[in-house]
Amino acid sequence: MKEKELAGLLLPEGILQYFQISDLVKKDNEYIIFLEELNMHPEQYKGHKLTSKGFYEPVKIQDFPLRGKACFLKVKRRRWLDEDTGQIVMRDWDIVAKGTRMTRDFAIFLKGIVG
């Protein structure tokens, strides 16, 4: 099994439906999994003419540790131009826990330990 396929087993459930793994970096004390949003138009803009306009700056999100090392997801979100309205649009992506830089599942896990 390739490293990227194996990493897919460790990612938050459903994330590979909208993102692809573009790179995986292993450092002394951390893993970084790079994700790029797929060029799939958001459901709420079905029927609109959307043109891909690249990506927003990547966001670094902390996830569950792996084998005693910190694990981060470096996420690049896509943006599109709605040709009908002239506005830039993006997918409503609700995987990051509010007020944190961690995945929702990891934040719930930590809250259960602390609280």
Residue, then its C-alpha position, 0 to 999 in steps of 0.5 A: m500500500k502506498e504512503k498516500e493511500l495509508a494516510g487516507l485511512l488515518l484522515p477524518e472520515g469523508i475528507l477524501q470525498y472533497f480533497q486529495i492528498s498532494d504530499l506527505v512529509k515525515k519530520d523528526n517530531e511531526y507528520i504533515i499531510f497536504l490536502e488539495e480540494l478537488n475541482m468539484h462544484p459546491e452543491q449550492y451552486k448547481g446550475h451556475k457556471l463556475t470557473s476554477k480560480g485556484f486556491y486560497e492560502p493553505v491552512k494548517i490544522q492539528d489532528f490526532p497524534l500518530r505514533g507519538k508524533a504531532c500530526f497536521l493537515k495542511v489544507k488548500r481550499r479551492r475557489w471558483l468564479d460564479e460567471d453569473t454573478g461575478q462573485i468568488v464562491m467556495r464550498d461551505w467546509d465545516i471540518v474545523a472545530k470553531g475557535t481551534r486549529m484542530t479537526r472537530d473529532f480531535a477537539i471533541f476527544l480532547k474536550g472529553i479528556v479535559g472536561 
